[in-house]
Amino acid sequence: MGLMKADVIPLKLTPALALRTIREIAADTNNIVVIRYGKKRARERKIGHRQIELCCQKGTITEGPFMNQHGHWQVNLYRHAAGEEITCVVAIDWATRLLVINTF
């Protein structure tokens, strides 16, 4: 990872740095992990895995970053493309993978 050492979670995180970090991690789609709850909600809302990947790769931050209760930086990413609007709630498992918690 070019931006930050994977073993050091920053105490402060700007939206710009969060977005750069997310895009760097999401460049390899194997680093995007949708947790069980996120998969359930995506199915209910008919949101495909590719839509989630694109939201992580190209979305904009609408909320956060903030430190969640599990010690991960968390953001809401929003993407509007081809008439579809998707928001993904994403936690950064510093700086190795993205955990998609919810989609709507």
C-alpha positions as YAML, in Angstrom:
chain: A
units: angstrom
residues:
- id: 1
  name: MET
  ca: [0.00, 0.00, 0.00]
- id: 2
  name: GLY
  ca: [1.39, 3.31, -1.02]
- id: 3
  name: LEU
  ca: [-0.59, 5.60, 1.28]
- id: 4
  name: MET
  ca: [-0.11, 4.31, 4.79]
- id: 5
  name: LYS
  ca: [1.36, 1.39, 6.65]
- id: 6
  name: ALA
  ca: [-1.27, -1.32, 7.07]
- id: 7
  name: ASP
  ca: [-0.50, -1.81, 10.76]
- id: 8
  name: VAL
  ca: [-0.95, 1.84, 11.79]
- id: 9
  name: ILE
  ca: [-4.52, 3.10, 12.10]
- id: 10
  name: PRO
  ca: [-4.51, 6.91, 11.95]
- id: 11
  name: LEU
  ca: [-5.97, 8.84, 14.88]
- id: 12
  name: LYS
  ca: [-7.43, 11.42, 12.48]
- id: 13
  name: LEU
  ca: [-8.72, 10.78, 8.98]
- id: 14
  name: THR
  ca: [-9.84, 13.44, 6.53]
- id: 15
  name: PRO
  ca: [-12.53, 12.63, 3.96]
- id: 16
  name: ALA
  ca: [-9.97, 13.13, 1.16]
- id: 17
  name: LEU
  ca: [-7.49, 10.67, 2.67]
- id: 18
  name: ALA
  ca: [-10.30, 8.21, 3.46]
- id: 19
  name: LEU
  ca: [-11.47, 8.33, -0.16]
- id: 20
  name: ARG
  ca: [-7.94, 7.85, -1.54]
- id: 21
  name: THR
  ca: [-7.40, 4.91, 0.83]
- id: 22
  name: ILE
  ca: [-10.75, 3.34, -0.09]
- id: 23
  name: ARG
  ca: [-10.06, 3.68, -3.82]
- id: 24
  name: GLU
  ca: [-6.59, 2.17, -3.44]
- id: 25
  name: ILE
  ca: [-7.96, -0.81, -1.50]
- id: 26
  name: ALA
  ca: [-10.98, -1.23, -3.83]
- id: 27
  name: ALA
  ca: [-8.77, -1.31, -6.94]
- id: 28
  name: ASP
  ca: [-8.48, -5.05, -6.21]
- id: 29
  name: THR
  ca: [-12.09, -6.24, -5.87]
- id: 30
  name: ASN
  ca: [-10.88, -9.20, -3.76]
- id: 31
  name: ASN
  ca: [-10.35, -6.61, -0.99]
- id: 32
  name: ILE
  ca: [-14.08, -5.75, -0.90]
- id: 33
  name: VAL
  ca: [-15.78, -8.03, 1.62]
- id: 34
  name: VAL
  ca: [-19.55, -7.88, 2.05]
- id: 35
  name: ILE
  ca: [-20.48, -9.14, 5.53]
- id: 36
  name: ARG
  ca: [-23.53, -11.37, 6.07]
- id: 37
  name: TYR
  ca: [-25.88, -8.50, 7.02]
- id: 38
  name: GLY
  ca: [-24.74, -6.49, 3.99]
- id: 39
  name: LYS
  ca: [-25.39, -9.46, 1.68]
- id: 40
  name: LYS
  ca: [-28.89, -9.89, 3.13]
- id: 41
  name: ARG
  ca: [-29.76, -6.22, 2.67]
- id: 42
  name: ALA
  ca: [-28.31, -6.15, -0.86]
- id: 43
  name: ARG
  ca: [-30.43, -9.17, -1.84]
- id: 44
  name: GLU
  ca: [-33.56, -7.54, -0.38]
- id: 45
  name: ARG
  ca: [-32.87, -4.38, -2.35]
- id: 46
  name: LYS
  ca: [-31.76, -6.17, -5.53]
- id: 47
  name: ILE
  ca: [-28.27, -4.65, -5.44]
- id: 48
  name: GLY
  ca: [-25.65, -6.81, -7.18]
- id: 49
  name: HIS
  ca: [-22.06, -7.43, -6.09]
- id: 50
  name: ARG
  ca: [-20.72, -5.52, -9.11]
- id: 51
  name: GLN
  ca: [-22.81, -2.48, -8.12]
- id: 52
  name: ILE
  ca: [-21.26, -2.65, -4.63]
- id: 53
  name: GLU
  ca: [-17.76, -2.90, -6.12]
- id: 54
  name: LEU
  ca: [-18.36, 0.13, -8.35]
- id: 55
  name: CYS
  ca: [-19.79, 2.11, -5.44]
- id: 56
  name: CYS
  ca: [-16.60, 1.39, -3.46]
- id: 57
  name: GLN
  ca: [-14.37, 2.22, -6.43]
- id: 58
  name: LYS
  ca: [-16.12, 5.35, -7.71]
- id: 59
  name: GLY
  ca: [-18.51, 6.55, -4.99]
- id: 60
  name: THR
  ca: [-18.30, 9.76, -3.00]
- id: 61
  name: ILE
  ca: [-18.33, 10.06, 0.77]
- id: 62
  name: THR
  ca: [-21.63, 11.40, 2.13]
- id: 63
  name: GLU
  ca: [-21.03, 10.66, 5.82]
- id: 64
  name: GLY
  ca: [-17.88, 10.17, 7.86]
- id: 65
  name: PRO
  ca: [-15.19, 9.20, 8.28]
- id: 66
  name: PHE
  ca: [-15.72, 8.32, 11.91]
- id: 67
  name: MET
  ca: [-14.36, 5.59, 14.16]
- id: 68
  name: ASN
  ca: [-16.99, 2.87, 14.68]
- id: 69
  name: GLN
  ca: [-17.46, 0.70, 17.77]
- id: 70
  name: HIS
  ca: [-15.12, -1.97, 16.34]
- id: 71
  name: GLY
  ca: [-12.21, 0.43, 15.95]
- id: 72
  name: HIS
  ca: [-12.52, 0.80, 12.16]
- id: 73
  name: TRP
  ca: [-12.88, 4.03, 10.23]
- id: 74
  name: GLN
  ca: [-16.33, 4.03, 8.65]
- id: 75
  name: VAL
  ca: [-17.94, 6.03, 5.85]
- id: 76
  name: ASN
  ca: [-21.08, 6.08, 3.73]
- id: 77
  name: LEU
  ca: [-20.27, 5.95, 0.02]
- id: 78
  name: TYR
  ca: [-22.86, 7.12, -2.52]
- id: 79
  name: ARG
  ca: [-22.95, 6.42, -6.25]
- id: 80
  name: HIS
  ca: [-25.45, 7.50, -8.88]
- id: 81
  name: ALA
  ca: [-25.01, 5.80, -12.25]
- id: 82
  name: ALA
  ca: [-27.38, 4.76, -15.04]
- id: 83
  name: GLY
  ca: [-30.39, 5.94, -13.04]
- id: 84
  name: GLU
  ca: [-29.44, 3.87, -9.99]
- id: 85
  name: GLU
  ca: [-28.62, 5.36, -6.61]
- id: 86
  name: ILE
  ca: [-26.68, 3.19, -4.19]
- id: 87
  name: THR
  ca: [-25.21, 3.88, -0.77]
- id: 88
  name: CYS
  ca: [-22.75, 1.47, 0.84]
- id: 89
  name: VAL
  ca: [-21.83, 1.65, 4.51]
- id: 90
  name: VAL
  ca: [-18.15, 0.73, 4.50]
- id: 91
  name: ALA
  ca: [-15.63, 0.12, 7.28]
- id: 92
  name: ILE
  ca: [-11.91, 0.21, 6.47]
- id: 93
  name: ASP
  ca: [-10.09, -2.80, 7.91]
- id: 94
  name: TRP
  ca: [-6.98, -0.68, 7.94]
- id: 95
  name: ALA
  ca: [-5.54, -0.53, 5.06]
- id: 96
  name: THR
  ca: [-6.04, -4.05, 3.76]
- id: 97
  name: ARG
  ca: [-9.73, -4.51, 2.94]
- id: 98
  name: LEU
  ca: [-13.14, -2.86, 2.92]
- id: 99
  name: LEU
  ca: [-15.99, -4.33, 4.94]
- id: 100
  name: VAL
  ca: [-19.36, -3.54, 3.38]
- id: 101
  name: ILE
  ca: [-21.76, -3.44, 6.34]
- id: 102
  name: ASN
  ca: [-24.94, -2.35, 4.59]
- id: 103
  name: THR
  ca: [-26.28, -1.26, 1.22]
- id: 104
  name: PHE
  ca: [-29.33, 0.77, 0.29]
...
